[in-house]
Amino acid sequence: MKGKAYAELKKRVYKRDSGMCQKCYRWLPLTESGVFNVFTCAHLCHIKSKGSGGSDTEENTYIGCFKCHIVNGHLKWRGIDNDQL
């Protein structure tokens, strides 16, 4: 999923999750002055990764901050834990 459909999914999930990271519960903006900042804005994260057969659906996604998305998501999925950073 890309483009407008992905943006609409992210907006729905952002609204459902009240703009808060579902791991550390920090509030995040969707954008800053209309621009996505990878370090400070909300990320659309997958419960079951797309690489493991997960899909781009509301049931399989949640809002996460940069740190939680990378450390608890991508790096954990690749077998790297927080102590190795």
N, CA, C and O atoms as CSV, one atom per row, in Angstrom:
chain,resi,resn,atom,element,x,y,z
A,1,MET,N,N,0.849,-1.169,0.000
A,1,MET,CA,C,0.000,0.000,0.000
A,1,MET,C,C,0.897,1.235,0.000
A,1,MET,O,O,1.855,1.318,0.768
A,2,LYS,N,N,0.577,2.187,-0.865
A,2,LYS,CA,C,1.378,3.400,-0.962
A,2,LYS,C,C,0.483,4.601,-1.205
A,2,LYS,O,O,-0.716,4.477,-1.457
A,3,GLY,N,N,1.104,5.757,-1.122
A,3,GLY,CA,C,0.433,6.988,-1.490
A,3,GLY,C,C,-0.764,7.348,-0.642
A,3,GLY,O,O,-0.725,7.280,0.586
A,4,LYS,N,N,-1.843,7.736,-1.330
A,4,LYS,CA,C,-3.037,8.247,-0.659
A,4,LYS,C,C,-3.685,7.198,0.254
A,4,LYS,O,O,-4.125,7.530,1.354
A,5,ALA,N,N,-3.748,5.950,-0.188
A,5,ALA,CA,C,-4.358,4.892,0.623
A,5,ALA,C,C,-3.584,4.693,1.927
A,5,ALA,O,O,-4.187,4.513,2.985
A,6,TYR,N,N,-2.255,4.726,1.855
A,6,TYR,CA,C,-1.417,4.575,3.051
A,6,TYR,C,C,-1.609,5.768,3.990
A,6,TYR,O,O,-1.715,5.597,5.204
A,7,ALA,N,N,-1.654,6.974,3.424
A,7,ALA,CA,C,-1.855,8.182,4.228
A,7,ALA,C,C,-3.206,8.146,4.935
A,7,ALA,O,O,-3.307,8.548,6.094
A,8,GLU,N,N,-4.234,7.673,4.257
A,8,GLU,CA,C,-5.567,7.578,4.866
A,8,GLU,C,C,-5.589,6.542,5.982
A,8,GLU,O,O,-6.201,6.772,7.025
A,9,LEU,N,N,-4.928,5.403,5.775
A,9,LEU,CA,C,-4.827,4.380,6.823
A,9,LEU,C,C,-4.122,4.967,8.043
A,9,LEU,O,O,-4.576,4.783,9.173
A,10,LYS,N,N,-3.013,5.672,7.818
A,10,LYS,CA,C,-2.261,6.258,8.930
A,10,LYS,C,C,-3.125,7.257,9.697
A,10,LYS,O,O,-3.080,7.284,10.927
A,11,LYS,N,N,-3.903,8.069,9.005
A,11,LYS,CA,C,-4.784,9.040,9.667
A,11,LYS,C,C,-5.841,8.350,10.518
A,11,LYS,O,O,-6.132,8.792,11.629
A,12,ARG,N,N,-6.424,7.255,9.995
A,12,ARG,CA,C,-7.441,6.521,10.763
A,12,ARG,C,C,-6.840,5.904,12.024
A,12,ARG,O,O,-7.428,5.986,13.102
A,13,VAL,N,N,-5.674,5.292,11.883
A,13,VAL,CA,C,-5.018,4.648,13.028
A,13,VAL,C,C,-4.558,5.711,14.028
A,13,VAL,O,O,-4.658,5.508,15.238
A,14,TYR,N,N,-4.060,6.834,13.532
A,14,TYR,CA,C,-3.637,7.944,14.392
A,14,TYR,C,C,-4.810,8.436,15.236
A,14,TYR,O,O,-4.670,8.666,16.438
A,15,LYS,N,N,-5.955,8.593,14.601
A,15,LYS,CA,C,-7.154,9.039,15.317
A,15,LYS,C,C,-7.584,7.989,16.349
A,15,LYS,O,O,-7.903,8.329,17.488
A,16,ARG,N,N,-7.592,6.729,15.950
A,16,ARG,CA,C,-7.981,5.647,16.855
A,16,ARG,C,C,-7.077,5.594,18.081
A,16,ARG,O,O,-7.549,5.382,19.198
A,17,ASP,N,N,-5.767,5.788,17.868
A,17,ASP,CA,C,-4.786,5.712,18.954
A,17,ASP,C,C,-4.559,7.056,19.651
A,17,ASP,O,O,-3.641,7.192,20.460
A,18,SER,N,N,-5.383,8.031,19.341
A,18,SER,CA,C,-5.313,9.378,19.956
A,18,SER,C,C,-3.947,10.031,19.800
A,18,SER,O,O,-3.546,10.837,20.640
A,19,GLY,N,N,-3.234,9.695,18.739
A,19,GLY,CA,C,-1.937,10.313,18.472
A,19,GLY,C,C,-0.837,9.910,19.428
A,19,GLY,O,O,0.192,10.581,19.511
A,20,MET,N,N,-1.042,8.808,20.160
A,20,MET,CA,C,-0.059,8.385,21.163
A,20,MET,C,C,0.652,7.104,20.751
A,20,MET,O,O,0.049,6.177,20.210
A,21,CYS,N,N,1.961,7.080,21.026
A,21,CYS,CA,C,2.736,5.856,20.821
A,21,CYS,C,C,2.126,4.783,21.711
A,21,CYS,O,O,1.935,5.004,22.906
A,22,GLN,N,N,1.825,3.645,21.151
A,22,GLN,CA,C,1.182,2.577,21.905
A,22,GLN,C,C,2.163,1.741,22.728
A,22,GLN,O,O,1.764,0.789,23.397
A,23,LYS,N,N,3.454,2.102,22.674
A,23,LYS,CA,C,4.461,1.420,23.502
A,23,LYS,C,C,4.857,2.270,24.713
A,23,LYS,O,O,4.908,1.766,25.835
A,24,CYS,N,N,5.140,3.574,24.486
A,24,CYS,CA,C,5.591,4.431,25.590
A,24,CYS,C,C,4.566,5.516,25.950
A,24,CYS,O,O,4.773,6.272,26.898
A,25,TYR,N,N,3.482,5.590,25.206
A,25,TYR,CA,C,2.356,6.495,25.468
A,25,TYR,C,C,2.700,7.988,25.391
A,25,TYR,O,O,2.086,8.813,26.067
A,26,ARG,N,N,3.679,8.313,24.567
A,26,ARG,CA,C,4.021,9.716,24.318
A,26,ARG,C,C,3.174,10.222,23.163
A,26,ARG,O,O,3.012,9.522,22.163
A,27,TRP,N,N,2.624,11.444,23.288
A,27,TRP,CA,C,1.842,12.031,22.208
A,27,TRP,C,C,2.782,12.489,21.107
A,27,TRP,O,O,3.857,13.023,21.380
A,28,LEU,N,N,2.370,12.277,19.851
A,28,LEU,CA,C,3.185,12.625,18.692
A,28,LEU,C,C,2.342,13.374,17.673
A,28,LEU,O,O,1.164,13.064,17.498
A,29,PRO,N,N,2.928,14.355,16.999
A,29,PRO,CA,C,2.189,14.998,15.912
A,29,PRO,C,C,2.188,14.093,14.686
A,29,PRO,O,O,3.097,13.281,14.510
A,30,LEU,N,N,1.185,14.229,13.851
A,30,LEU,CA,C,1.148,13.487,12.591
A,30,LEU,C,C,2.191,14.060,11.633
A,30,LEU,O,O,2.899,13.320,10.950
A,31,THR,N,N,2.271,15.382,11.598
A,31,THR,CA,C,3.303,16.092,10.829
A,31,THR,C,C,3.680,17.353,11.591
A,31,THR,O,O,3.008,17.741,12.546
A,32,GLU,N,N,4.757,17.983,11.161
A,32,GLU,CA,C,5.164,19.280,11.691
A,32,GLU,C,C,5.084,20.276,10.549
A,32,GLU,O,O,5.882,20.215,9.614
A,33,SER,N,N,4.134,21.184,10.615
A,33,SER,CA,C,3.898,22.172,9.549
A,33,SER,C,C,3.704,21.489,8.203
A,33,SER,O,O,4.165,21.984,7.174
A,34,GLY,N,N,3.016,20.346,8.215
A,34,GLY,CA,C,2.709,19.620,6.986
A,34,GLY,C,C,3.804,18.711,6.478
A,34,GLY,O,O,3.670,18.122,5.405
A,35,VAL,N,N,4.898,18.582,7.235
A,35,VAL,CA,C,6.039,17.765,6.808
A,35,VAL,C,C,6.279,16.665,7.833
A,35,VAL,O,O,6.252,16.921,9.036
A,36,PHE,N,N,6.516,15.429,7.361
A,36,PHE,CA,C,6.815,14.305,8.251
A,36,PHE,C,C,8.275,14.376,8.678
A,36,PHE,O,O,9.170,14.408,7.834
A,37,ASN,N,N,8.516,14.399,9.986
A,37,ASN,CA,C,9.860,14.357,10.545
A,37,ASN,C,C,10.031,12.982,11.172
A,37,ASN,O,O,9.332,12.644,12.127
A,38,VAL,N,N,10.944,12.194,10.649
A,38,VAL,CA,C,11.105,10.801,11.070
A,38,VAL,C,C,11.393,10.671,12.567
A,38,VAL,O,O,11.033,9.663,13.177
A,39,PHE,N,N,12.031,11.669,13.160
A,39,PHE,CA,C,12.422,11.579,14.566
A,39,PHE,C,C,11.337,12.024,15.537
A,39,PHE,O,O,11.321,11.566,16.679
A,40,THR,N,N,10.429,12.901,15.119
A,40,THR,CA,C,9.468,13.468,16.061
A,40,THR,C,C,8.006,13.184,15.738
A,40,THR,O,O,7.142,13.412,16.584
A,41,CYS,N,N,7.712,12.701,14.558
A,41,CYS,CA,C,6.318,12.469,14.157
A,41,CYS,C,C,5.911,11.009,14.326
A,41,CYS,O,O,6.754,10.124,14.474
A,42,ALA,N,N,4.614,10.779,14.300
A,42,ALA,CA,C,4.047,9.438,14.484
A,42,ALA,C,C,4.390,8.509,13.324
A,42,ALA,O,O,4.310,8.892,12.156
A,43,HIS,N,N,4.769,7.294,13.665
A,43,HIS,CA,C,5.041,6.252,12.680
A,43,HIS,C,C,3.872,5.271,12.669
A,43,HIS,O,O,3.265,5.010,13.708
A,44,LEU,N,N,3.564,4.737,11.510
A,44,LEU,CA,C,2.578,3.669,11.400
A,44,LEU,C,C,3.346,2.359,11.521
A,44,LEU,O,O,4.144,2.024,10.645
A,45,CYS,N,N,3.113,1.624,12.588
A,45,CYS,CA,C,3.843,0.384,12.869
A,45,CYS,C,C,2.938,-0.821,12.644
A,45,CYS,O,O,1.715,-0.717,12.740
A,46,HIS,N,N,3.542,-1.955,12.348
A,46,HIS,CA,C,2.799,-3.193,12.121
A,46,HIS,C,C,2.960,-4.145,13.300
A,46,HIS,O,O,4.056,-4.282,13.844
A,47,ILE,N,N,1.899,-4.788,13.688
A,47,ILE,CA,C,1.943,-5.807,14.737
A,47,ILE,C,C,2.650,-7.040,14.189
A,47,ILE,O,O,3.608,-7.530,14.788
A,48,LYS,N,N,2.185,-7.533,13.066
A,48,LYS,CA,C,2.857,-8.604,12.336
A,48,LYS,C,C,3.497,-7.944,11.130
A,48,LYS,O,O,2.804,-7.397,10.273
A,49,SER,N,N,4.816,-7.995,11.062
A,49,SER,CA,C,5.537,-7.286,10.010
A,49,SER,C,C,5.105,-7.732,8.618
A,49,SER,O,O,4.659,-8.861,8.413
A,50,LYS,N,N,5.250,-6.826,7.684
A,50,LYS,CA,C,4.917,-7.167,6.305
A,50,LYS,C,C,5.833,-8.275,5.789
A,50,LYS,O,O,5.423,-9.104,4.976
A,51,GLY,N,N,7.084,-8.282,6.271
A,51,GLY,CA,C,8.034,-9.320,5.888
A,51,GLY,C,C,7.639,-10.699,6.391
A,51,GLY,O,O,8.078,-11.714,5.850
A,52,SER,N,N,6.806,-10.736,7.433
A,52,SER,CA,C,6.320,-12.009,7.987
A,52,SER,C,C,4.905,-12.314,7.527
A,52,SER,O,O,4.247,-13.203,8.068
A,53,GLY,N,N,4.438,-11.575,6.528
A,53,GLY,CA,C,3.112,-11.840,5.992
A,53,GLY,C,C,2.014,-10.946,6.536
A,53,GLY,O,O,0.841,-11.167,6.236
A,54,GLY,N,N,2.365,-9.934,7.335
A,54,GLY,CA,C,1.377,-9.000,7.867
A,54,GLY,C,C,0.839,-8.088,6.777
A,54,GLY,O,O,1.433,-7.962,5.707
A,55,SER,N,N,-0.282,-7.460,7.058
A,55,SER,CA,C,-0.918,-6.618,6.048
A,55,SER,C,C,-1.092,-5.190,6.540
A,55,SER,O,O,-0.968,-4.909,7.732
A,56,ASP,N,N,-1.383,-4.294,5.603
A,56,ASP,CA,C,-1.664,-2.897,5.908
A,56,ASP,C,C,-3.144,-2.751,6.216
A,56,ASP,O,O,-3.923,-2.308,5.373
A,57,THR,N,N,-3.528,-3.130,7.436
A,57,THR,CA,C,-4.910,-2.991,7.878
A,57,THR,C,C,-4.925,-2.306,9.230
A,57,THR,O,O,-3.910,-2.277,9.925
A,58,GLU,N,N,-6.068,-1.755,9.608
A,58,GLU,CA,C,-6.182,-1.103,10.909
A,58,GLU,C,C,-5.938,-2.098,12.046
A,58,GLU,O,O,-5.383,-1.734,13.082
A,59,GLU,N,N,-6.345,-3.335,11.855
A,59,GLU,CA,C,-6.196,-4.357,12.893
A,59,GLU,C,C,-4.739,-4.759,13.093
A,59,GLU,O,O,-4.387,-5.270,14.156
A,60,ASN,N,N,-3.887,-4.542,12.096
A,60,ASN,CA,C,-2.492,-4.961,12.167
A,60,ASN,C,C,-1.537,-3.786,12.341
A,60,ASN,O,O,-0.324,-3.964,12.224
A,61,THR,N,N,-2.049,-2.598,12.615
A,61,THR,CA,C,-1.190,-1.431,12.739
A,61,THR,C,C,-1.493,-0.644,14.015
A,61,THR,O,O,-2.576,-0.743,14.592
A,62,TYR,N,N,-0.517,0.127,14.424
A,62,TYR,CA,C,-0.665,1.019,15.576
A,62,TYR,C,C,0.287,2.190,15.388
A,62,TYR,O,O,1.166,2.148,14.526
A,63,ILE,N,N,0.117,3.232,16.188
A,63,ILE,CA,C,0.988,4.396,16.129
A,63,ILE,C,C,2.149,4.192,17.098
A,63,ILE,O,O,1.959,3.753,18.232
A,64,GLY,N,N,3.354,4.519,16.632
A,64,GLY,CA,C,4.545,4.414,17.458
A,64,GLY,C,C,5.471,5.593,17.236
A,64,GLY,O,O,5.431,6.228,16.182
A,65,CYS,N,N,6.307,5.891,18.225
A,65,CYS,CA,C,7.319,6.942,18.078
A,65,CYS,C,C,8.534,6.331,17.369
A,65,CYS,O,O,8.608,5.116,17.183
A,66,PHE,N,N,9.470,7.172,16.983
A,66,PHE,CA,C,10.661,6.704,16.279
A,66,PHE,C,C,11.406,5.642,17.083
A,66,PHE,O,O,11.723,4.572,16.565
A,67,LYS,N,N,11.686,5.947,18.366
A,67,LYS,CA,C,12.473,5.024,19.180
A,67,LYS,C,C,11.772,3.671,19.335
A,67,LYS,O,O,12.390,2.625,19.136
A,68,CYS,N,N,10.499,3.692,19.686
A,68,CYS,CA,C,9.779,2.430,19.872
A,68,CYS,C,C,9.631,1.673,18.555
A,68,CYS,O,O,9.709,0.445,18.534
A,69,HIS,N,N,9.422,2.389,17.474
A,69,HIS,CA,C,9.266,1.744,16.170
A,69,HIS,C,C,10.555,1.065,15.744
A,69,HIS,O,O,10.531,-0.067,15.260
A,70,ILE,N,N,11.679,1.746,15.920
A,70,ILE,CA,C,12.959,1.176,15.504
A,70,ILE,C,C,13.453,0.123,16.491
A,70,ILE,O,O,13.767,-0.998,16.093
A,71,VAL,N,N,13.524,0.474,17.776
A,71,VAL,CA,C,14.088,-0.445,18.770
A,71,VAL,C,C,13.183,-1.645,19.009
A,71,VAL,O,O,13.657,-2.781,19.008
A,72,ASN,N,N,11.878,-1.412,19.215
A,72,ASN,CA,C,10.967,-2.515,19.526
A,72,ASN,C,C,10.380,-3.155,18.274
A,72,ASN,O,O,9.731,-4.197,18.358
A,73,GLY,N,N,10.596,-2.558,17.148
A,73,GLY,CA,C,10.034,-3.087,15.909
A,73,GLY,C,C,11.103,-3.626,14.989
A,73,GLY,O,O,11.406,-4.819,15.009
A,74,HIS,N,N,11.671,-2.759,14.188
A,74,HIS,CA,C,12.609,-3.183,13.152
A,74,HIS,C,C,13.843,-3.894,13.687
A,74,HIS,O,O,14.232,-4.932,13.152
A,75,LEU,N,N,14.465,-3.357,14.729
A,75,LEU,CA,C,15.686,-3.985,15.234
A,75,LEU,C,C,15.393,-5.294,15.939
A,75,LEU,O,O,16.135,-6.264,15.781
A,76,LYS,N,N,14.315,-5.336,16.719
A,76,LYS,CA,C,13.942,-6.574,17.404
A,76,LYS,C,C,13.626,-7.664,16.386
A,76,LYS,O,O,14.010,-8.821,16.560
A,77,TRP,N,N,12.921,-7.282,15.322
A,77,TRP,CA,C,12.564,-8.238,14.265
A,77,TRP,C,C,13.808,-8.799,13.606
A,77,TRP,O,O,13.806,-9.942,13.148
A,78,ARG,N,N,14.884,-7.996,13.553
A,78,ARG,CA,C,16.132,-8.434,12.924
A,78,ARG,C,C,17.091,-9.099,13.931
A,78,ARG,O,O,18.218,-9.453,13.582
A,79,GLY,N,N,16.632,-9.264,15.174
A,79,GLY,CA,C,17.444,-9.958,16.168
A,79,GLY,C,C,18.421,-9.068,16.906
A,79,GLY,O,O,19.346,-9.569,17.544
A,80,ILE,N,N,18.237,-7.751,16.834
A,80,ILE,CA,C,19.107,-6.817,17.551
A,80,ILE,C,C,18.317,-6.268,18.725
A,80,ILE,O,O,17.192,-5.800,18.548
A,81,ASP,N,N,18.891,-6.317,19.926
A,81,ASP,CA,C,18.148,-5.762,21.058
A,81,ASP,C,C,18.744,-4.421,21.479
A,81,ASP,O,O,19.815,-4.027,21.016
A,82,ASN,N,N,18.038,-3.737,22.358
A,82,ASN,CA,C,18.388,-2.400,22.790
A,82,ASN,C,C,19.797,-2.333,23.394
A,82,ASN,O,O,20.452,-1.297,23.277
A,83,ASP,N,N,20.276,-3.389,24.027
A,83,ASP,CA,C,21.591,-3.402,24.651
A,83,ASP,C,C,22.720,-3.359,23.631
A,83,ASP,O,O,23.851,-3.015,23.973
A,84,GLN,N,N,22.426,-3.705,22.388
A,84,GLN,CA,C,23.452,-3.717,21.360
A,84,GLN,C,C,23.611,-2.372,20.678
A,84,GLN,O,O,24.489,-2.216,19.829
A,85,LEU,N,N,22.775,-1.385,21.030
A,85,LEU,CA,C,22.857,-0.068,20.397
A,85,LEU,C,C,23.885,0.806,21.067
A,85,LEU,O,O,24.083,1.951,20.659
